Amino acid sequence: MVKAADRVKNPACSSVWLEQRAPRSGGGPAGLDRERIVATAMRMLDEDGLGGLSMRKLAAELGVTAMSLYWYVDTKDDIIEYAVDWVYGEIDLGAVDAAGDWQDRVRVLALEYRRMLVRHPWMSPSAGHYLNIGPHAIAVGAKIQEAIGDTGLPMQRQPSAMSAIFQFVYGYGTIESQFGRRAAEAGMSQDDFYGESIKAYRDDPQFAETLEPIAEILDERASQGSVSVIWERDFAYALDILVAGIEVMVARERAGSA
């Protein structure tokens, strides 16, 4: 266990899940606990992003003084790290278990993870900044390992397979969530935002030559009529490609060891 005061000295051990927090004397403010603090912080993060959260604003939202928060957390980073693990808890692991074979379990995990990233646009940068070692994150990681372990790949190949799928999902979900955030900030639907931005540079003469090689695919996307249709279609097919790739590599490993 590390002490909260030692985090700056050893960033590799910087986590609320590793620290040894000194107990506070007396009792905390009435009606306040860590769960309520984190739940309120998550709502603020969903509405205003990471830049919109501060101890002062959070305290005002809770109707307490900023000092009251320090009965339960040491820093804003603590709150965000707790929130990160909380949203990992939104992934439906029961649905994963019910999915059956490893292919379907991977698909459910990937879809649940992507949807979680889209619901919470602040999650992508936060997951990359903090150690993901809370109980919910570990539970999700265990289900991922279990599914990939059932592929038949040897142990030394399994981390690569996990990276291929879940780093893809992380990137896809990040782009999708940030696009949604940009559209919302512009006060537009995703369809209108996408349509107007594509039209802006397709109608600009200076882009005519550079856009020529990708005009066909832009037309194909436009024919779908909805950004949400594009998100869903491309994600599902890309995931099928990755699953099929693992199946091919399993067969290759088996042939090589025969």
Backbone bond lengths (Angstrom), bond angles and torsions (degrees), N, CA, C in turn:
res aa  C-N    CA-C-N  psi(-1)  N-CA   C-N-CA  omega(-1)  CA-C   N-CA-C  phi
1 M - - - 1.466 - - 1.525 109.37 -
2 V 1.314 116.72 142.09 1.460 120.85 176.04 1.517 108.53 -113.83
3 K 1.323 114.81 153.29 1.452 120.46 178.06 1.513 109.80 -84.67
4 A 1.320 116.73 150.08 1.462 120.81 -179.25 1.512 111.37 -57.47
5 A 1.323 117.02 -37.04 1.464 120.92 -177.58 1.522 112.72 -68.56
6 D 1.344 116.67 -18.09 1.470 120.11 -177.32 1.522 113.18 -91.83
7 R 1.341 118.01 -0.10 1.463 119.79 -174.33 1.519 112.74 -61.11
8 V 1.328 116.24 -42.11 1.468 119.77 -177.87 1.519 110.58 -64.50
9 K 1.324 116.97 -32.36 1.461 120.78 -178.96 1.521 111.57 -71.74
10 N 1.313 117.19 -28.74 1.465 121.12 -175.94 1.525 109.68 -137.91
11 P 1.335 117.77 80.18 1.476 120.65 -177.10 1.518 113.48 -58.19
12 A 1.331 118.36 -27.73 1.469 120.71 -179.64 1.528 111.28 -64.89
13 C 1.309 117.10 -22.61 1.470 121.81 178.93 1.521 111.44 -107.45
14 S 1.326 116.81 19.71 1.458 120.65 -175.50 1.516 110.38 -85.73
15 S 1.324 115.71 97.96 1.451 120.80 178.69 1.521 109.85 -161.94
16 V 1.320 115.24 141.86 1.458 118.69 175.17 1.522 111.22 -64.83
17 W 1.328 116.73 -21.72 1.460 120.40 -178.47 1.527 112.12 -81.31
18 L 1.332 117.57 -10.39 1.451 121.65 179.57 1.522 112.78 -109.64
19 E 1.310 116.99 -17.97 1.454 120.14 -171.61 1.518 112.94 -75.60
20 Q 1.314 114.06 157.78 1.456 122.16 171.26 1.521 106.88 -110.34
21 R 1.300 115.85 102.85 1.469 120.90 -173.20 1.517 109.63 -89.07
22 A 1.341 115.96 129.66 1.457 120.67 178.71 1.522 109.49 -66.20
23 P 1.333 118.71 131.37 1.471 120.77 179.69 1.523 111.75 -64.62
24 R 1.327 116.98 143.01 1.453 121.85 176.41 1.524 109.43 -85.63
25 S 1.301 115.91 140.71 1.462 119.67 178.72 1.524 109.61 -78.11
26 G 1.337 116.29 151.31 1.454 120.02 179.11 1.508 111.96 75.49
27 G 1.311 117.05 -157.75 1.457 121.96 -179.71 1.511 111.37 -117.93
28 G 1.335 116.07 154.60 1.454 121.06 178.92 1.513 111.97 -77.39
29 P 1.313 116.56 172.28 1.467 121.27 179.81 1.525 111.66 -58.91
30 A 1.308 116.69 141.25 1.463 121.66 -178.87 1.520 111.14 -61.02
31 G 1.328 116.25 137.65 1.460 121.31 176.21 1.517 114.93 78.33
32 L 1.333 116.96 4.98 1.464 120.00 -178.36 1.517 109.39 -118.15
33 D 1.323 116.02 136.06 1.458 120.99 173.31 1.515 108.07 -149.47
34 R 1.320 116.23 173.02 1.458 119.81 -175.22 1.523 111.56 -64.09
35 E 1.331 117.01 -37.10 1.461 119.59 -179.30 1.525 111.13 -61.70
36 R 1.324 116.63 -43.99 1.463 120.10 179.12 1.530 110.92 -65.75
37 I 1.319 116.58 -39.26 1.469 120.63 178.51 1.524 110.27 -61.06
38 V 1.329 116.14 -47.58 1.469 120.23 -176.69 1.528 110.86 -68.14
39 A 1.328 117.36 -41.33 1.469 120.53 179.64 1.526 111.09 -61.49
40 T 1.326 116.64 -42.15 1.466 120.24 178.45 1.521 110.57 -67.81
41 A 1.324 117.11 -41.16 1.464 120.83 177.90 1.528 111.04 -61.48
42 M 1.322 117.51 -39.42 1.465 120.70 179.17 1.520 111.35 -63.01
43 R 1.309 115.94 -42.00 1.469 119.02 178.16 1.520 110.56 -62.42
44 M 1.322 117.10 -41.21 1.463 120.82 178.28 1.519 111.10 -66.44
45 L 1.329 116.96 -39.98 1.460 120.95 178.14 1.524 110.94 -63.73
46 D 1.327 116.76 -42.13 1.465 120.70 178.47 1.528 111.24 -62.69
47 E 1.322 116.91 -36.53 1.465 121.11 -176.45 1.526 112.39 -81.89
48 D 1.341 117.14 -40.63 1.470 120.39 -169.38 1.515 114.50 -123.29
49 G 1.317 118.53 -3.03 1.455 120.79 179.34 1.522 112.68 78.24
50 L 1.318 115.51 -179.46 1.461 121.41 -176.89 1.525 112.02 -61.67
51 G 1.328 116.43 -36.29 1.456 120.01 -178.54 1.514 113.42 -69.06
52 G 1.338 117.09 -16.59 1.455 120.30 -177.52 1.512 114.04 -92.35
53 L 1.345 117.02 0.01 1.462 120.30 -178.20 1.519 110.72 -104.52
54 S 1.309 116.29 127.53 1.459 122.79 171.64 1.513 107.83 -143.40
55 M 1.316 116.46 160.04 1.457 119.82 179.00 1.526 110.58 -60.98
56 R 1.318 116.28 -38.21 1.461 120.08 -179.29 1.527 111.02 -65.09
57 K 1.348 116.56 -47.62 1.466 120.05 -179.99 1.522 111.33 -65.33
58 L 1.317 115.80 -39.01 1.462 119.74 179.88 1.527 110.47 -64.64
59 A 1.318 116.14 -43.89 1.465 119.94 178.85 1.523 110.84 -60.74
60 A 1.337 116.16 -41.97 1.468 120.10 179.46 1.529 110.57 -63.35
61 E 1.322 116.95 -39.78 1.463 121.25 179.12 1.532 110.93 -64.25
62 L 1.321 115.85 -34.55 1.464 121.10 -179.44 1.527 112.36 -85.41
63 G 1.334 115.89 -10.76 1.462 119.35 -179.15 1.514 113.65 74.05
64 V 1.345 116.12 32.28 1.463 120.93 179.21 1.521 108.51 -130.99
65 T 1.311 117.41 174.49 1.456 120.87 174.19 1.520 109.51 -81.38
66 A 1.329 116.74 154.80 1.462 120.30 179.22 1.525 110.87 -59.31
67 M 1.323 117.55 -35.25 1.466 120.34 -179.54 1.525 111.64 -63.79
68 S 1.332 116.73 -27.16 1.464 119.95 -179.99 1.529 111.79 -61.52
69 L 1.343 116.56 -31.77 1.462 120.59 -177.64 1.525 111.53 -65.00
70 Y 1.322 116.15 -27.16 1.461 119.83 -174.18 1.525 113.59 -76.01
71 W 1.329 116.59 -2.79 1.454 118.59 168.86 1.523 110.58 -69.18
72 Y 1.330 117.01 -24.63 1.462 121.48 -169.70 1.525 113.59 -118.01
73 V 1.313 117.66 -25.09 1.466 122.01 -179.55 1.522 108.68 -141.39
74 D 1.335 115.85 157.67 1.458 119.91 179.12 1.528 112.36 -95.87
75 T 1.331 116.66 -31.98 1.458 120.30 -175.31 1.532 110.53 -146.75
76 K 1.317 115.25 169.35 1.470 120.28 172.87 1.522 110.32 -62.77
77 D 1.322 117.31 -34.50 1.464 120.51 177.81 1.522 111.31 -58.74
78 D 1.339 116.72 -37.94 1.463 119.63 177.31 1.526 110.32 -57.08
79 I 1.324 115.30 -46.69 1.466 120.52 -177.04 1.521 110.68 -62.26
80 I 1.329 116.36 -44.67 1.465 119.74 -179.39 1.527 110.42 -64.34
81 E 1.326 116.31 -39.23 1.462 118.81 -179.61 1.531 111.26 -66.26
82 Y 1.322 116.68 -39.47 1.467 119.33 174.11 1.534 110.48 -63.20
83 A 1.335 116.50 -39.90 1.468 120.69 -179.88 1.527 110.99 -64.79
84 V 1.325 116.50 -38.81 1.468 120.83 177.77 1.526 109.92 -56.75
85 D 1.328 116.28 -47.36 1.462 118.23 -178.73 1.519 111.08 -68.86
86 W 1.316 116.49 -34.45 1.466 120.40 179.26 1.533 110.31 -57.97
87 V 1.338 117.05 -45.11 1.463 118.42 -177.03 1.529 112.21 -73.51
88 Y 1.325 117.89 -25.56 1.467 118.34 170.12 1.528 109.79 -59.89
89 G 1.334 115.78 -30.63 1.450 120.24 179.01 1.515 113.52 -68.80
90 E 1.329 117.86 -12.46 1.460 121.08 176.98 1.525 112.57 -77.02
91 I 1.321 116.96 -16.80 1.462 120.40 179.22 1.529 108.87 -70.29
92 D 1.314 116.10 124.89 1.468 122.51 -173.44 1.530 110.18 -80.21
93 L 1.319 115.96 92.09 1.457 119.97 -178.56 1.525 111.89 -72.11
94 G 1.340 117.00 -24.35 1.460 119.78 174.52 1.514 111.36 -63.70
95 A 1.338 116.30 -39.22 1.467 120.40 177.78 1.522 110.61 -66.92
96 V 1.320 116.53 -31.89 1.467 120.53 177.07 1.521 109.54 -65.15
97 D 1.324 116.52 -48.40 1.475 120.55 -179.27 1.528 111.64 -61.47
98 A 1.328 115.81 -33.68 1.473 119.98 -177.10 1.525 112.35 -78.89
99 A 1.313 117.52 -9.05 1.467 120.81 -172.22 1.525 113.58 -72.86
100 G 1.327 117.76 -26.00 1.463 118.59 176.70 1.508 114.00 101.85
101 D 1.335 117.35 -114.89 1.462 120.27 -173.69 1.531 110.62 -73.33
102 W 1.342 115.05 169.64 1.459 118.64 -174.16 1.509 112.24 -62.99
103 Q 1.338 117.29 -34.53 1.462 120.39 -179.73 1.532 111.00 -59.66
104 D 1.323 116.05 -47.63 1.465 119.73 -178.94 1.525 111.68 -70.66
105 R 1.320 117.07 -35.27 1.463 119.07 177.37 1.526 110.89 -64.82
106 V 1.319 116.89 -40.91 1.469 120.64 176.41 1.525 110.49 -61.60
107 R 1.324 116.58 -42.81 1.470 120.07 -179.43 1.531 110.96 -63.47
108 V 1.333 117.19 -42.35 1.464 119.92 179.71 1.528 109.98 -65.96
109 L 1.324 117.12 -45.56 1.461 120.52 177.90 1.526 111.45 -58.64
110 A 1.324 116.00 -44.96 1.460 120.54 -178.64 1.522 111.06 -63.74
111 L 1.321 117.27 -44.20 1.462 120.85 -179.33 1.526 111.03 -67.26
112 E 1.325 117.28 -41.97 1.465 120.93 178.95 1.534 110.32 -63.30
113 Y 1.323 116.63 -42.35 1.465 121.54 -179.65 1.525 110.49 -64.89
114 R 1.315 116.11 -45.02 1.467 120.12 178.37 1.528 111.11 -60.68
115 R 1.312 117.73 -47.08 1.464 120.77 -178.55 1.524 111.10 -62.92
116 M 1.329 117.16 -36.52 1.461 120.75 177.11 1.529 110.52 -63.21
117 L 1.323 117.59 -43.39 1.462 121.16 178.74 1.526 111.61 -63.48
118 V 1.327 116.64 -37.13 1.461 120.69 -179.33 1.529 110.85 -72.00
119 R 1.327 116.93 -37.91 1.476 120.01 178.59 1.518 111.58 -64.43
120 H 1.331 116.03 -31.02 1.465 120.97 -173.63 1.537 109.35 -127.89
121 P 1.319 118.80 84.72 1.469 120.74 -175.52 1.532 114.57 -59.49
122 W 1.317 118.06 -22.27 1.469 122.09 177.78 1.524 112.11 -75.24
123 M 1.331 117.10 -12.96 1.452 120.97 -173.62 1.529 112.52 -69.01
124 S 1.324 117.36 -39.66 1.474 119.80 -176.50 1.523 112.31 -58.30
125 P 1.344 119.18 -54.78 1.464 117.82 178.72 1.520 112.78 -65.18
126 S 1.325 117.29 -31.68 1.462 120.23 -178.45 1.528 111.10 -70.57
127 A 1.338 116.52 -42.67 1.462 119.93 179.55 1.523 111.12 -62.31
128 G 1.335 116.32 -30.54 1.459 119.71 177.84 1.513 113.79 -80.96
129 H 1.327 116.89 -13.41 1.473 121.37 -175.44 1.521 112.72 -97.91
130 Y 1.331 116.89 -34.03 1.462 121.12 -174.86 1.527 110.68 -107.93
131 L 1.340 115.28 157.99 1.461 119.83 172.23 1.526 108.89 -68.89
132 N 1.307 116.48 126.62 1.465 120.72 -178.45 1.528 108.72 -92.97
133 I 1.333 115.55 73.60 1.466 119.96 -173.99 1.526 111.89 -126.75
134 G 1.333 117.20 16.82 1.459 120.11 173.68 1.516 110.25 -70.37
135 P 1.334 117.87 167.42 1.468 120.70 -175.40 1.526 114.47 -60.37
136 H 1.335 117.59 -37.50 1.461 119.64 179.72 1.529 111.01 -72.30
137 A 1.318 116.88 -40.26 1.466 120.19 178.20 1.522 110.89 -62.78
138 I 1.324 116.32 -41.91 1.466 120.53 178.74 1.523 110.49 -64.34
139 A 1.326 116.98 -39.43 1.469 120.40 179.61 1.524 111.15 -63.78
140 V 1.336 116.34 -41.31 1.465 120.33 177.48 1.527 109.85 -65.13
141 G 1.331 116.14 -45.05 1.463 119.98 178.89 1.518 112.15 -59.28
142 A 1.328 116.48 -37.31 1.468 120.29 179.31 1.530 111.09 -65.91
143 K 1.337 116.90 -38.65 1.472 120.09 178.71 1.530 110.47 -67.57
144 I 1.332 116.38 -38.50 1.468 120.15 176.74 1.529 109.60 -61.83
145 Q 1.341 115.85 -48.82 1.461 120.22 -179.83 1.526 111.09 -60.24
146 E 1.323 116.07 -40.51 1.470 120.62 -179.65 1.526 111.02 -62.66
147 A 1.334 116.08 -44.90 1.470 119.81 -179.61 1.519 111.23 -65.56
148 I 1.322 117.05 -45.90 1.467 120.19 -179.62 1.528 110.16 -67.79
149 G 1.330 116.32 -33.94 1.465 119.46 177.92 1.512 112.38 -63.52
150 D 1.331 117.25 -26.05 1.463 121.18 179.95 1.530 113.30 -85.46
151 T 1.322 117.64 -0.05 1.466 120.08 179.96 1.517 112.31 -69.84
152 G 1.324 116.65 -27.40 1.460 120.82 -173.54 1.509 112.52 99.28
153 L 1.321 117.41 -2.65 1.462 120.15 175.46 1.529 109.93 -69.33
154 P 1.331 117.83 144.76 1.469 119.24 174.60 1.520 109.80 -66.10
155 M 1.331 116.24 158.36 1.460 121.41 -173.86 1.522 112.80 -55.13
156 Q 1.336 116.84 -39.25 1.468 118.70 -176.47 1.526 112.62 -69.60
157 R 1.340 117.97 -14.84 1.465 121.82 178.50 1.530 112.64 -97.04
158 Q 1.313 116.35 -17.63 1.462 119.42 -174.63 1.535 113.68 -63.60
159 P 1.350 120.25 -42.14 1.469 118.42 177.76 1.524 113.10 -58.82
160 S 1.328 117.34 -35.42 1.461 120.70 178.82 1.524 110.88 -67.00
161 A 1.320 116.23 -40.06 1.468 120.19 178.34 1.518 110.60 -65.32
162 M 1.338 116.89 -41.95 1.465 120.09 177.22 1.518 111.05 -61.62
163 S 1.328 116.54 -41.70 1.467 120.75 178.92 1.519 111.13 -63.39
164 A 1.325 116.51 -43.80 1.464 120.36 -177.71 1.523 110.27 -57.60
165 I 1.313 117.15 -43.77 1.468 120.02 -176.31 1.514 111.91 -81.71
166 F 1.324 117.22 -52.23 1.462 117.99 -168.05 1.524 113.47 -85.60
167 Q 1.324 118.74 -20.40 1.457 118.47 168.50 1.528 110.38 -74.13
168 F 1.328 116.61 -33.32 1.466 119.82 171.26 1.530 110.40 -60.29
169 V 1.340 117.19 -47.57 1.464 120.78 -179.25 1.519 110.64 -61.86
170 Y 1.318 116.62 -42.39 1.469 121.31 178.99 1.530 109.90 -59.23
171 G 1.327 116.81 -47.07 1.461 120.09 179.64 1.513 112.61 -66.14
172 Y 1.313 116.31 -42.49 1.468 120.76 -179.08 1.524 110.21 -64.67
173 G 1.339 115.55 -48.07 1.458 119.55 -179.76 1.510 112.60 -63.46
174 T 1.339 116.42 -34.87 1.471 120.81 178.51 1.520 110.55 -65.15
175 I 1.316 117.03 -48.26 1.467 120.48 179.94 1.522 110.71 -62.37
176 E 1.331 116.33 -44.13 1.457 120.30 -179.50 1.531 111.25 -63.06
177 S 1.320 116.76 -43.65 1.465 119.96 -177.89 1.524 111.28 -67.75
178 Q 1.333 116.51 -39.58 1.461 118.93 -178.88 1.531 111.67 -72.03
179 F 1.320 116.81 -32.57 1.465 119.61 174.93 1.533 109.67 -64.43
180 G 1.334 115.96 -43.96 1.457 119.72 177.61 1.510 111.98 -61.21
181 R 1.336 116.51 -39.57 1.464 121.22 178.31 1.519 110.90 -63.88
182 R 1.323 117.20 -43.45 1.473 120.50 179.84 1.517 111.28 -62.78
183 A 1.325 116.65 -42.83 1.458 120.44 178.79 1.525 110.69 -62.55
184 A 1.338 116.16 -43.94 1.465 120.38 -179.91 1.523 111.01 -63.20
185 E 1.329 116.63 -41.79 1.461 120.13 179.41 1.520 111.63 -64.46
186 A 1.342 117.00 -28.59 1.466 121.55 177.42 1.525 111.76 -83.20
187 G 1.347 116.01 -3.59 1.458 119.81 -179.06 1.513 112.90 70.50
188 M 1.337 117.07 31.54 1.451 121.85 -176.08 1.521 110.32 -128.64
189 S 1.334 115.86 157.89 1.456 119.86 170.26 1.528 108.11 -72.16
190 Q 1.319 116.73 160.76 1.470 119.64 178.14 1.532 110.49 -62.17
191 D 1.327 117.06 -38.09 1.464 120.00 -179.84 1.519 110.95 -63.01
192 D 1.330 117.26 -46.22 1.468 120.44 -179.58 1.518 111.08 -66.81
193 F 1.327 116.31 -41.37 1.462 120.23 -179.87 1.525 110.48 -61.96
194 Y 1.343 115.92 -46.43 1.466 120.47 179.90 1.527 110.69 -64.03
195 G 1.326 116.14 -47.23 1.462 119.80 -177.71 1.513 112.75 -61.52
196 E 1.323 116.58 -43.99 1.462 119.46 -178.18 1.521 112.21 -70.22
197 S 1.340 117.00 -37.34 1.464 118.87 179.84 1.525 111.32 -69.56
198 I 1.339 117.32 -39.35 1.464 120.01 176.88 1.531 110.14 -64.27
199 K 1.314 115.96 -44.45 1.469 120.36 -179.60 1.525 111.24 -62.57
200 A 1.335 116.67 -36.75 1.464 120.43 -177.06 1.524 111.75 -58.97
201 Y 1.335 116.88 -44.98 1.465 115.90 -178.22 1.522 113.24 -90.59
202 R 1.336 117.83 -20.98 1.470 118.03 174.47 1.530 110.82 -71.13
203 D 1.309 116.56 -29.40 1.471 120.43 179.69 1.519 112.87 -85.62
204 D 1.320 116.93 -7.31 1.462 120.43 -178.43 1.533 109.19 -87.69
205 P 1.354 118.29 119.35 1.465 121.26 -176.23 1.518 114.09 -57.02
206 Q 1.318 117.66 -29.28 1.465 119.01 -176.71 1.530 112.57 -67.99
207 F 1.352 117.02 -18.45 1.459 120.51 179.94 1.526 112.20 -98.10
208 A 1.308 118.57 -2.34 1.472 121.66 -172.76 1.524 112.21 -55.09
209 E 1.306 117.55 -46.68 1.468 120.67 -175.86 1.523 111.38 -72.93
210 T 1.325 116.84 -43.06 1.461 119.63 -176.52 1.529 112.04 -70.82
211 L 1.329 117.26 -25.73 1.460 120.36 -179.61 1.526 113.39 -83.88
212 E 1.321 116.27 -14.30 1.463 119.33 -175.43 1.529 113.68 -55.34
213 P 1.356 119.51 -42.91 1.470 118.94 -178.45 1.530 114.11 -66.67
214 I 1.348 117.24 -22.24 1.468 118.81 -177.52 1.533 112.49 -110.74
215 A 1.331 116.39 9.29 1.469 119.66 -178.11 1.522 111.38 -60.12
216 E 1.331 116.98 -38.12 1.464 120.36 -176.53 1.531 111.34 -64.46
217 I 1.315 115.42 -43.11 1.462 117.38 -178.73 1.525 111.01 -72.91
218 L 1.325 117.90 -32.10 1.464 120.33 174.69 1.530 110.68 -63.39
219 D 1.318 115.55 -39.94 1.470 119.81 177.79 1.529 110.61 -65.26
220 E 1.333 115.80 -40.23 1.470 119.57 -179.65 1.522 110.03 -63.30
221 R 1.312 117.22 -43.38 1.463 120.62 178.97 1.522 110.65 -63.93
222 A 1.302 116.55 -42.68 1.460 120.22 179.33 1.522 111.62 -61.17
223 S 1.330 116.12 -30.80 1.465 120.24 -178.58 1.529 112.51 -69.38
224 Q 1.338 117.45 -16.36 1.470 120.60 -179.35 1.522 111.49 -73.78
225 G 1.321 116.16 -24.61 1.455 120.43 173.88 1.508 116.49 79.30
226 S 1.325 118.89 -8.15 1.462 121.47 -177.56 1.518 110.22 -155.54
227 V 1.325 115.63 134.56 1.463 120.17 177.29 1.521 110.72 -64.44
228 S 1.330 117.04 -37.50 1.468 119.52 -179.36 1.524 111.58 -63.25
229 V 1.324 116.74 -35.34 1.472 120.39 176.54 1.526 110.11 -63.89
230 I 1.317 116.09 -41.52 1.466 120.61 178.98 1.524 110.63 -63.69
231 W 1.333 116.25 -46.97 1.472 119.62 179.50 1.527 110.26 -55.61
232 E 1.324 116.40 -49.57 1.459 120.08 -174.89 1.528 111.77 -67.72
233 R 1.316 116.55 -45.20 1.464 120.46 -177.73 1.519 111.44 -62.80
234 D 1.336 116.59 -49.72 1.462 120.25 -175.55 1.527 111.61 -66.29
235 F 1.335 115.79 -38.24 1.464 118.94 179.38 1.525 110.44 -64.08
236 A 1.321 116.97 -48.03 1.463 120.71 -177.18 1.530 111.62 -61.44
237 Y 1.328 116.05 -42.62 1.466 118.55 -177.58 1.528 111.30 -71.96
238 A 1.330 116.86 -39.85 1.464 119.80 177.55 1.519 110.64 -62.01
239 L 1.328 116.59 -40.11 1.459 120.22 178.43 1.526 111.07 -65.88
240 D 1.340 117.12 -38.53 1.466 120.30 175.67 1.526 110.92 -60.23
241 I 1.320 116.21 -39.98 1.473 120.32 178.83 1.527 110.38 -61.93
242 L 1.331 116.74 -44.18 1.463 120.61 -178.67 1.526 111.58 -66.76
243 V 1.327 116.77 -42.27 1.469 120.17 178.01 1.532 110.00 -63.09
244 A 1.330 115.59 -44.00 1.468 119.47 178.47 1.525 110.88 -62.33
245 G 1.325 115.96 -36.59 1.459 119.94 178.26 1.518 111.85 -63.38
246 I 1.333 116.92 -40.25 1.466 119.88 176.89 1.527 110.03 -64.17
247 E 1.326 116.46 -41.38 1.469 119.55 179.22 1.529 110.70 -60.58
248 V 1.324 116.91 -41.15 1.467 120.87 177.72 1.522 110.80 -63.40
249 M 1.339 117.00 -43.05 1.455 120.10 -178.23 1.528 111.13 -68.94
250 V 1.334 118.17 -33.60 1.460 120.88 174.73 1.525 110.06 -61.63
251 A 1.327 115.74 -46.66 1.466 120.02 179.06 1.522 110.99 -61.96
252 R 1.332 116.80 -38.62 1.464 120.40 179.92 1.528 110.89 -66.91
253 E 1.337 116.87 -41.05 1.465 120.51 178.39 1.522 110.57 -62.89
254 R 1.323 115.83 -41.61 1.464 119.35 -179.53 1.522 111.92 -66.83
255 A 1.345 115.55 -39.65 1.466 119.43 178.97 1.525 110.60 -65.91
256 G 1.313 115.93 -35.86 1.458 120.63 -178.90 1.514 113.24 -70.08
257 S 1.341 115.11 -28.05 1.467 118.84 -178.53 1.529 112.52 -94.23
258 A 1.351 115.56 -3.63 1.469 118.97 -178.18 1.527 111.89 -73.54
